[in-house]
Amino acid sequence: MLQGFALGGIQIGVSLTVNLLIVLVAGTLAGFLVARPRWLRTQRYLMGSVLGALAVKLATDHARPSPA
């Protein structure tokens, strides 16, 4: 039982650390993009292009018959 609590505590600690780093990087990136509108526009066009290409790929992908 003690081993379970130790493992749970370690898992919570690692999860908290990773989530904190994600929040800090996202906040820093948001500040960077707000200060530089050209980067924000570039990022939007890039993501729009990637999502558009994915949509075309999904629309033109032929379904394969499942093996019987």
PDB file of N, CA, C and O in Angstrom:
ATOM      1  N   MET A   1       0.830  -1.196   0.000  1.00  0.00           N
ATOM      2  CA  MET A   1       0.000   0.000   0.000  1.00  0.00           C
ATOM      3  C   MET A   1       0.875   1.260   0.000  1.00  0.00           C
ATOM      4  O   MET A   1       0.567   2.242  -0.675  1.00  0.00           O
ATOM      5  N   LEU A   2       1.943   1.214   0.750  1.00  0.00           N
ATOM      6  CA  LEU A   2       2.855   2.362   0.791  1.00  0.00           C
ATOM      7  C   LEU A   2       3.479   2.594  -0.586  1.00  0.00           C
ATOM      8  O   LEU A   2       3.690   3.733  -1.002  1.00  0.00           O
ATOM      9  N   GLN A   3       3.769   1.499  -1.280  1.00  0.00           N
ATOM     10  CA  GLN A   3       4.335   1.611  -2.616  1.00  0.00           C
ATOM     11  C   GLN A   3       3.339   2.303  -3.564  1.00  0.00           C
ATOM     12  O   GLN A   3       3.745   3.101  -4.409  1.00  0.00           O
ATOM     13  N   GLY A   4       2.058   2.004  -3.428  1.00  0.00           N
ATOM     14  CA  GLY A   4       1.034   2.645  -4.255  1.00  0.00           C
ATOM     15  C   GLY A   4       0.952   4.138  -4.003  1.00  0.00           C
ATOM     16  O   GLY A   4       0.816   4.924  -4.940  1.00  0.00           O
ATOM     17  N   PHE A   5       1.036   4.535  -2.735  1.00  0.00           N
ATOM     18  CA  PHE A   5       1.006   5.965  -2.407  1.00  0.00           C
ATOM     19  C   PHE A   5       2.264   6.669  -2.934  1.00  0.00           C
ATOM     20  O   PHE A   5       2.193   7.802  -3.410  1.00  0.00           O
ATOM     21  N   ALA A   6       3.400   5.999  -2.846  1.00  0.00           N
ATOM     22  CA  ALA A   6       4.645   6.585  -3.353  1.00  0.00           C
ATOM     23  C   ALA A   6       4.561   6.764  -4.863  1.00  0.00           C
ATOM     24  O   ALA A   6       4.912   7.822  -5.386  1.00  0.00           O
ATOM     25  N   LEU A   7       4.099   5.737  -5.561  1.00  0.00           N
ATOM     26  CA  LEU A   7       3.967   5.832  -7.017  1.00  0.00           C
ATOM     27  C   LEU A   7       2.955   6.911  -7.401  1.00  0.00           C
ATOM     28  O   LEU A   7       3.186   7.673  -8.339  1.00  0.00           O
ATOM     29  N   GLY A   8       1.849   6.975  -6.686  1.00  0.00           N
ATOM     30  CA  GLY A   8       0.849   8.016  -6.946  1.00  0.00           C
ATOM     31  C   GLY A   8       1.412   9.407  -6.725  1.00  0.00           C
ATOM     32  O   GLY A   8       1.145  10.320  -7.507  1.00  0.00           O
ATOM     33  N   GLY A   9       2.189   9.575  -5.662  1.00  0.00           N
ATOM     34  CA  GLY A   9       2.805  10.871  -5.382  1.00  0.00           C
ATOM     35  C   GLY A   9       3.787  11.278  -6.462  1.00  0.00           C
ATOM     36  O   GLY A   9       3.840  12.440  -6.865  1.00  0.00           O
ATOM     37  N   ILE A  10       4.569  10.303  -6.930  1.00  0.00           N
ATOM     38  CA  ILE A  10       5.517  10.589  -8.008  1.00  0.00           C
ATOM     39  C   ILE A  10       4.762  10.977  -9.275  1.00  0.00           C
ATOM     40  O   ILE A  10       5.133  11.930  -9.960  1.00  0.00           O
ATOM     41  N   GLN A  11       3.708  10.239  -9.581  1.00  0.00           N
ATOM     42  CA  GLN A  11       2.904  10.537 -10.778  1.00  0.00           C
ATOM     43  C   GLN A  11       2.299  11.938 -10.707  1.00  0.00           C
ATOM     44  O   GLN A  11       2.310  12.674 -11.694  1.00  0.00           O
ATOM     45  N   ILE A  12       1.778  12.300  -9.550  1.00  0.00           N
ATOM     46  CA  ILE A  12       1.205  13.639  -9.374  1.00  0.00           C
ATOM     47  C   ILE A  12       2.278  14.707  -9.531  1.00  0.00           C
ATOM     48  O   ILE A  12       2.038  15.739 -10.157  1.00  0.00           O
ATOM     49  N   GLY A  13       3.452  14.471  -8.972  1.00  0.00           N
ATOM     50  CA  GLY A  13       4.548  15.436  -9.080  1.00  0.00           C
ATOM     51  C   GLY A  13       5.005  15.636 -10.517  1.00  0.00           C
ATOM     52  O   GLY A  13       5.200  16.767 -10.962  1.00  0.00           O
ATOM     53  N   VAL A  14       5.174  14.537 -11.239  1.00  0.00           N
ATOM     54  CA  VAL A  14       5.593  14.628 -12.640  1.00  0.00           C
ATOM     55  C   VAL A  14       4.518  15.321 -13.468  1.00  0.00           C
ATOM     56  O   VAL A  14       4.826  16.187 -14.287  1.00  0.00           O
ATOM     57  N   SER A  15       3.264  14.946 -13.258  1.00  0.00           N
ATOM     58  CA  SER A  15       2.156  15.542 -14.001  1.00  0.00           C
ATOM     59  C   SER A  15       2.066  17.046 -13.730  1.00  0.00           C
ATOM     60  O   SER A  15       1.874  17.836 -14.654  1.00  0.00           O
ATOM     61  N   LEU A  16       2.202  17.428 -12.492  1.00  0.00           N
ATOM     62  CA  LEU A  16       2.150  18.842 -12.132  1.00  0.00           C
ATOM     63  C   LEU A  16       3.283  19.613 -12.808  1.00  0.00           C
ATOM     64  O   LEU A  16       3.066  20.713 -13.317  1.00  0.00           O
ATOM     65  N   THR A  17       4.481  19.047 -12.816  1.00  0.00           N
ATOM     66  CA  THR A  17       5.631  19.706 -13.428  1.00  0.00           C
ATOM     67  C   THR A  17       5.437  19.874 -14.933  1.00  0.00           C
ATOM     68  O   THR A  17       5.685  20.951 -15.475  1.00  0.00           O
ATOM     69  N   VAL A  18       4.994  18.816 -15.608  1.00  0.00           N
ATOM     70  CA  VAL A  18       4.791  18.875 -17.056  1.00  0.00           C
ATOM     71  C   VAL A  18       3.701  19.887 -17.394  1.00  0.00           C
ATOM     72  O   VAL A  18       3.868  20.690 -18.312  1.00  0.00           O
ATOM     73  N   ASN A  19       2.596  19.858 -16.669  1.00  0.00           N
ATOM     74  CA  ASN A  19       1.508  20.808 -16.944  1.00  0.00           C
ATOM     75  C   ASN A  19       1.947  22.248 -16.690  1.00  0.00           C
ATOM     76  O   ASN A  19       1.557  23.151 -17.429  1.00  0.00           O
ATOM     77  N   LEU A  20       2.751  22.469 -15.656  1.00  0.00           N
ATOM     78  CA  LEU A  20       3.260  23.804 -15.371  1.00  0.00           C
ATOM     79  C   LEU A  20       4.144  24.290 -16.514  1.00  0.00           C
ATOM     80  O   LEU A  20       4.043  25.446 -16.926  1.00  0.00           O
ATOM     81  N   LEU A  21       5.002  23.425 -17.026  1.00  0.00           N
ATOM     82  CA  LEU A  21       5.862  23.809 -18.149  1.00  0.00           C
ATOM     83  C   LEU A  21       5.040  24.124 -19.400  1.00  0.00           C
ATOM     84  O   LEU A  21       5.354  25.064 -20.131  1.00  0.00           O
ATOM     85  N   ILE A  22       4.000  23.348 -19.643  1.00  0.00           N
ATOM     86  CA  ILE A  22       3.139  23.603 -20.809  1.00  0.00           C
ATOM     87  C   ILE A  22       2.470  24.972 -20.681  1.00  0.00           C
ATOM     88  O   ILE A  22       2.404  25.726 -21.653  1.00  0.00           O
ATOM     89  N   VAL A  23       1.983  25.289 -19.501  1.00  0.00           N
ATOM     90  CA  VAL A  23       1.322  26.584 -19.275  1.00  0.00           C
ATOM     91  C   VAL A  23       2.318  27.733 -19.447  1.00  0.00           C
ATOM     92  O   VAL A  23       1.986  28.752 -20.054  1.00  0.00           O
ATOM     93  N   LEU A  24       3.524  27.578 -18.924  1.00  0.00           N
ATOM     94  CA  LEU A  24       4.515  28.640 -19.034  1.00  0.00           C
ATOM     95  C   LEU A  24       4.945  28.858 -20.487  1.00  0.00           C
ATOM     96  O   LEU A  24       5.087  30.001 -20.922  1.00  0.00           O
ATOM     97  N   VAL A  25       5.151  27.784 -21.233  1.00  0.00           N
ATOM     98  CA  VAL A  25       5.531  27.916 -22.643  1.00  0.00           C
ATOM     99  C   VAL A  25       4.389  28.540 -23.438  1.00  0.00           C
ATOM    100  O   VAL A  25       4.628  29.397 -24.288  1.00  0.00           O
ATOM    101  N   ALA A  26       3.149  28.122 -23.173  1.00  0.00           N
ATOM    102  CA  ALA A  26       1.999  28.686 -23.892  1.00  0.00           C
ATOM    103  C   ALA A  26       1.863  30.180 -23.593  1.00  0.00           C
ATOM    104  O   ALA A  26       1.584  30.967 -24.497  1.00  0.00           O
ATOM    105  N   GLY A  27       2.055  30.571 -22.355  1.00  0.00           N
ATOM    106  CA  GLY A  27       1.971  31.991 -22.002  1.00  0.00           C
ATOM    107  C   GLY A  27       3.062  32.808 -22.662  1.00  0.00           C
ATOM    108  O   GLY A  27       2.812  33.911 -23.147  1.00  0.00           O
ATOM    109  N   THR A  28       4.272  32.272 -22.681  1.00  0.00           N
ATOM    110  CA  THR A  28       5.383  32.960 -23.330  1.00  0.00           C
ATOM    111  C   THR A  28       5.145  33.093 -24.827  1.00  0.00           C
ATOM    112  O   THR A  28       5.386  34.148 -25.414  1.00  0.00           O
ATOM    113  N   LEU A  29       4.669  32.014 -25.438  1.00  0.00           N
ATOM    114  CA  LEU A  29       4.394  32.038 -26.870  1.00  0.00           C
ATOM    115  C   LEU A  29       3.270  33.018 -27.195  1.00  0.00           C
ATOM    116  O   LEU A  29       3.341  33.728 -28.198  1.00  0.00           O
ATOM    117  N   ALA A  30       2.237  33.063 -26.360  1.00  0.00           N
ATOM    118  CA  ALA A  30       1.138  34.006 -26.577  1.00  0.00           C
ATOM    119  C   ALA A  30       1.645  35.444 -26.501  1.00  0.00           C
ATOM    120  O   ALA A  30       1.268  36.281 -27.322  1.00  0.00           O
ATOM    121  N   GLY A  31       2.489  35.728 -25.529  1.00  0.00           N
ATOM    122  CA  GLY A  31       3.070  37.069 -25.421  1.00  0.00           C
ATOM    123  C   GLY A  31       3.918  37.425 -26.625  1.00  0.00           C
ATOM    124  O   GLY A  31       3.886  38.558 -27.104  1.00  0.00           O
ATOM    125  N   PHE A  32       4.685  36.444 -27.118  1.00  0.00           N
ATOM    126  CA  PHE A  32       5.502  36.650 -28.309  1.00  0.00           C
ATOM    127  C   PHE A  32       4.630  36.975 -29.519  1.00  0.00           C
ATOM    128  O   PHE A  32       4.934  37.892 -30.282  1.00  0.00           O
ATOM    129  N   LEU A  33       3.540  36.218 -29.691  1.00  0.00           N
ATOM    130  CA  LEU A  33       2.679  36.425 -30.853  1.00  0.00           C
ATOM    131  C   LEU A  33       1.901  37.735 -30.768  1.00  0.00           C
ATOM    132  O   LEU A  33       1.664  38.373 -31.794  1.00  0.00           O
ATOM    133  N   VAL A  34       1.504  38.145 -29.577  1.00  0.00           N
ATOM    134  CA  VAL A  34       0.785  39.412 -29.412  1.00  0.00           C
ATOM    135  C   VAL A  34       1.700  40.587 -29.756  1.00  0.00           C
ATOM    136  O   VAL A  34       1.261  41.570 -30.352  1.00  0.00           O
ATOM    137  N   ALA A  35       2.961  40.480 -29.379  1.00  0.00           N
ATOM    138  CA  ALA A  35       3.902  41.573 -29.636  1.00  0.00           C
ATOM    139  C   ALA A  35       4.322  41.638 -31.094  1.00  0.00           C
ATOM    140  O   ALA A  35       4.811  42.672 -31.551  1.00  0.00           O
ATOM    141  N   ARG A  36       4.138  40.543 -31.836  1.00  0.00           N
ATOM    142  CA  ARG A  36       4.558  40.497 -33.238  1.00  0.00           C
ATOM    143  C   ARG A  36       3.403  40.007 -34.115  1.00  0.00           C
ATOM    144  O   ARG A  36       3.279  38.806 -34.358  1.00  0.00           O
ATOM    145  N   PRO A  37       2.564  40.921 -34.589  1.00  0.00           N
ATOM    146  CA  PRO A  37       1.387  40.522 -35.373  1.00  0.00           C
ATOM    147  C   PRO A  37       1.730  39.753 -36.657  1.00  0.00           C
ATOM    148  O   PRO A  37       0.944  38.913 -37.094  1.00  0.00           O
ATOM    149  N   ARG A  38       2.865  40.023 -37.251  1.00  0.00           N
ATOM    150  CA  ARG A  38       3.245  39.311 -38.471  1.00  0.00           C
ATOM    151  C   ARG A  38       3.447  37.816 -38.186  1.00  0.00           C
ATOM    152  O   ARG A  38       3.050  36.976 -38.994  1.00  0.00           O
ATOM    153  N   TRP A  39       4.056  37.482 -37.053  1.00  0.00           N
ATOM    154  CA  TRP A  39       4.236  36.082 -36.671  1.00  0.00           C
ATOM    155  C   TRP A  39       2.895  35.408 -36.441  1.00  0.00           C
ATOM    156  O   TRP A  39       2.697  34.254 -36.820  1.00  0.00           O
ATOM    157  N   LEU A  40       1.979  36.128 -35.821  1.00  0.00           N
ATOM    158  CA  LEU A  40       0.641  35.582 -35.579  1.00  0.00           C
ATOM    159  C   LEU A  40      -0.066  35.296 -36.902  1.00  0.00           C
ATOM    160  O   LEU A  40      -0.685  34.243 -37.057  1.00  0.00           O
ATOM    161  N   ARG A  41       0.021  36.209 -37.841  1.00  0.00           N
ATOM    162  CA  ARG A  41      -0.588  36.012 -39.150  1.00  0.00           C
ATOM    163  C   ARG A  41       0.064  34.837 -39.879  1.00  0.00           C
ATOM    164  O   ARG A  41      -0.630  34.025 -40.491  1.00  0.00           O
ATOM    165  N   THR A  42       1.388  34.744 -39.816  1.00  0.00           N
ATOM    166  CA  THR A  42       2.106  33.636 -40.450  1.00  0.00           C
ATOM    167  C   THR A  42       1.683  32.305 -39.847  1.00  0.00           C
ATOM    168  O   THR A  42       1.466  31.332 -40.569  1.00  0.00           O
ATOM    169  N   GLN A  43       1.566  32.264 -38.533  1.00  0.00           N
ATOM    170  CA  GLN A  43       1.161  31.037 -37.848  1.00  0.00           C
ATOM    171  C   GLN A  43      -0.255  30.640 -38.255  1.00  0.00           C
ATOM    172  O   GLN A  43      -0.537  29.456 -38.438  1.00  0.00           O
ATOM    173  N   ARG A  44      -1.139  31.612 -38.395  1.00  0.00           N
ATOM    174  CA  ARG A  44      -2.521  31.319 -38.798  1.00  0.00           C
ATOM    175  C   ARG A  44      -2.581  30.765 -40.217  1.00  0.00           C
ATOM    176  O   ARG A  44      -3.298  29.798 -40.475  1.00  0.00           O
ATOM    177  N   TYR A  45      -1.830  31.374 -41.145  1.00  0.00           N
ATOM    178  CA  TYR A  45      -1.809  30.879 -42.515  1.00  0.00           C
ATOM    179  C   TYR A  45      -1.188  29.485 -42.590  1.00  0.00           C
ATOM    180  O   TYR A  45      -1.664  28.626 -43.332  1.00  0.00           O
ATOM    181  N   LEU A  46      -0.140  29.271 -41.831  1.00  0.00           N
ATOM    182  CA  LEU A  46       0.518  27.966 -41.827  1.00  0.00           C
ATOM    183  C   LEU A  46      -0.425  26.884 -41.306  1.00  0.00           C
ATOM    184  O   LEU A  46      -0.549  25.825 -41.921  1.00  0.00           O
ATOM    185  N   MET A  47      -1.083  27.137 -40.194  1.00  0.00           N
ATOM    186  CA  MET A  47      -2.012  26.149 -39.637  1.00  0.00           C
ATOM    187  C   MET A  47      -3.215  25.952 -40.550  1.00  0.00           C
ATOM    188  O   MET A  47      -3.708  24.833 -40.689  1.00  0.00           O
ATOM    189  N   GLY A  48      -3.693  27.027 -41.173  1.00  0.00           N
ATOM    190  CA  GLY A  48      -4.795  26.902 -42.118  1.00  0.00           C
ATOM    191  C   GLY A  48      -4.406  26.045 -43.308  1.00  0.00           C
ATOM    192  O   GLY A  48      -5.205  25.239 -43.786  1.00  0.00           O
ATOM    193  N   SER A  49      -3.183  26.216 -43.786  1.00  0.00           N
ATOM    194  CA  SER A  49      -2.702  25.403 -44.908  1.00  0.00           C
ATOM    195  C   SER A  49      -2.587  23.935 -44.519  1.00  0.00           C
ATOM    196  O   SER A  49      -2.977  23.053 -45.283  1.00  0.00           O
ATOM    197  N   VAL A  50      -2.048  23.674 -43.321  1.00  0.00           N
ATOM    198  CA  VAL A  50      -1.909  22.290 -42.859  1.00  0.00           C
ATOM    199  C   VAL A  50      -3.278  21.642 -42.698  1.00  0.00           C
ATOM    200  O   VAL A  50      -3.476  20.506 -43.128  1.00  0.00           O
ATOM    201  N   LEU A  51      -4.214  22.341 -42.092  1.00  0.00           N
ATOM    202  CA  LEU A  51      -5.548  21.779 -41.899  1.00  0.00           C
ATOM    203  C   LEU A  51      -6.280  21.615 -43.233  1.00  0.00           C
ATOM    204  O   LEU A  51      -7.009  20.641 -43.425  1.00  0.00           O
ATOM    205  N   GLY A  52      -6.088  22.561 -44.152  1.00  0.00           N
ATOM    206  CA  GLY A  52      -6.691  22.434 -45.473  1.00  0.00           C
ATOM    207  C   GLY A  52      -6.133  21.231 -46.228  1.00  0.00           C
ATOM    208  O   GLY A  52      -6.886  20.499 -46.871  1.00  0.00           O
ATOM    209  N   ALA A  53      -4.813  21.023 -46.155  1.00  0.00           N
ATOM    210  CA  ALA A  53      -4.202  19.861 -46.804  1.00  0.00           C
ATOM    211  C   ALA A  53      -4.710  18.565 -46.186  1.00  0.00           C
ATOM    212  O   ALA A  53      -4.952  17.589 -46.896  1.00  0.00           O
ATOM    213  N   LEU A  54      -4.868  18.552 -44.890  1.00  0.00           N
ATOM    214  CA  LEU A  54      -5.408  17.368 -44.217  1.00  0.00           C
ATOM    215  C   LEU A  54      -6.840  17.103 -44.657  1.00  0.00           C
ATOM    216  O   LEU A  54      -7.218  15.949 -44.857  1.00  0.00           O
ATOM    217  N   ALA A  55      -7.641  18.148 -44.810  1.00  0.00           N
ATOM    218  CA  ALA A  55      -9.027  17.990 -45.265  1.00  0.00           C
ATOM    219  C   ALA A  55      -9.072  17.417 -46.677  1.00  0.00           C
ATOM    220  O   ALA A  55      -9.883  16.539 -46.970  1.00  0.00           O
ATOM    221  N   VAL A  56      -8.197  17.916 -47.551  1.00  0.00           N
ATOM    222  CA  VAL A  56      -8.144  17.390 -48.921  1.00  0.00           C
ATOM    223  C   VAL A  56      -7.716  15.930 -48.901  1.00  0.00           C
ATOM    224  O   VAL A  56      -8.281  15.107 -49.623  1.00  0.00           O
ATOM    225  N   LYS A  57      -6.730  15.606 -48.086  1.00  0.00           N
ATOM    226  CA  LYS A  57      -6.260  14.220 -47.982  1.00  0.00           C
ATOM    227  C   LYS A  57      -7.379  13.301 -47.493  1.00  0.00           C
ATOM    228  O   LYS A  57      -7.563  12.211 -48.034  1.00  0.00           O
ATOM    229  N   LEU A  58      -8.114  13.724 -46.496  1.00  0.00           N
ATOM    230  CA  LEU A  58      -9.216  12.909 -45.977  1.00  0.00           C
ATOM    231  C   LEU A  58     -10.338  12.786 -47.002  1.00  0.00           C
ATOM    232  O   LEU A  58     -10.960  11.729 -47.113  1.00  0.00           O
ATOM    233  N   ALA A  59     -10.599  13.844 -47.743  1.00  0.00           N
ATOM    234  CA  ALA A  59     -11.682  13.810 -48.723  1.00  0.00           C
ATOM    235  C   ALA A  59     -11.343  12.921 -49.918  1.00  0.00           C
ATOM    236  O   ALA A  59     -12.233  12.317 -50.517  1.00  0.00           O
ATOM    237  N   THR A  60     -10.062  12.842 -50.264  1.00  0.00           N
ATOM    238  CA  THR A  60      -9.675  12.062 -51.430  1.00  0.00           C
ATOM    239  C   THR A  60      -9.171  10.669 -51.085  1.00  0.00           C
ATOM    240  O   THR A  60      -8.852   9.889 -51.983  1.00  0.00           O
ATOM    241  N   ASP A  61      -9.095  10.351 -49.822  1.00  0.00           N
ATOM    242  CA  ASP A  61      -8.613   9.039 -49.390  1.00  0.00           C
ATOM    243  C   ASP A  61      -9.686   7.991 -49.671  1.00  0.00           C
ATOM    244  O   ASP A  61     -10.838   8.150 -49.266  1.00  0.00           O
ATOM    245  N   HIS A  62      -9.312   6.942 -50.351  1.00  0.00           N
ATOM    246  CA  HIS A  62     -10.249   5.877 -50.662  1.00  0.00           C
ATOM    247  C   HIS A  62     -10.295   4.887 -49.515  1.00  0.00           C
ATOM    248  O   HIS A  62      -9.261   4.479 -48.986  1.00  0.00           O
ATOM    249  N   ALA A  63     -11.498   4.507 -49.140  1.00  0.00           N
ATOM    250  CA  ALA A  63     -11.664   3.548 -48.053  1.00  0.00           C
ATOM    251  C   ALA A  63     -11.234   2.162 -48.541  1.00  0.00           C
ATOM    252  O   ALA A  63     -11.625   1.722 -49.623  1.00  0.00           O
ATOM    253  N   ARG A  64     -10.442   1.499 -47.741  1.00  0.00           N
ATOM    254  CA  ARG A  64     -10.018   0.149 -48.072  1.00  0.00           C
ATOM    255  C   ARG A  64     -10.999  -0.848 -47.486  1.00  0.00           C
ATOM    256  O   ARG A  64     -11.427  -0.691 -46.343  1.00  0.00           O
ATOM    257  N   PRO A  65     -11.365  -1.869 -48.244  1.00  0.00           N
ATOM    258  CA  PRO A  65     -12.280  -2.870 -47.674  1.00  0.00           C
ATOM    259  C   PRO A  65     -11.573  -3.642 -46.564  1.00  0.00           C
ATOM    260  O   PRO A  65     -10.390  -3.970 -46.663  1.00  0.00           O
ATOM    261  N   SER A  66     -12.318  -3.918 -45.522  1.00  0.00           N
ATOM    262  CA  SER A  66     -11.727  -4.660 -44.408  1.00  0.00           C
ATOM    263  C   SER A  66     -11.636  -6.136 -44.777  1.00  0.00           C
ATOM    264  O   SER A  66     -12.516  -6.676 -45.447  1.00  0.00           O
ATOM    265  N   PRO A  67     -10.567  -6.776 -44.335  1.00  0.00           N
ATOM    266  CA  PRO A  67     -10.415  -8.204 -44.660  1.00  0.00           C
ATOM    267  C   PRO A  67     -11.481  -9.031 -43.961  1.00  0.00           C
ATOM    268  O   PRO A  67     -11.836  -8.761 -42.814  1.00  0.00           O
ATOM    269  N   ALA A  68     -11.984 -10.027 -44.651  1.00  0.00           N
ATOM    270  CA  ALA A  68     -13.065 -10.861 -44.096  1.00  0.00           C
ATOM    271  C   ALA A  68     -12.553 -11.923 -43.174  1.00  0.00           C
ATOM    272  O   ALA A  68     -13.339 -12.700 -42.631  1.00  0.00           O
TER     273      ALA A  68
END
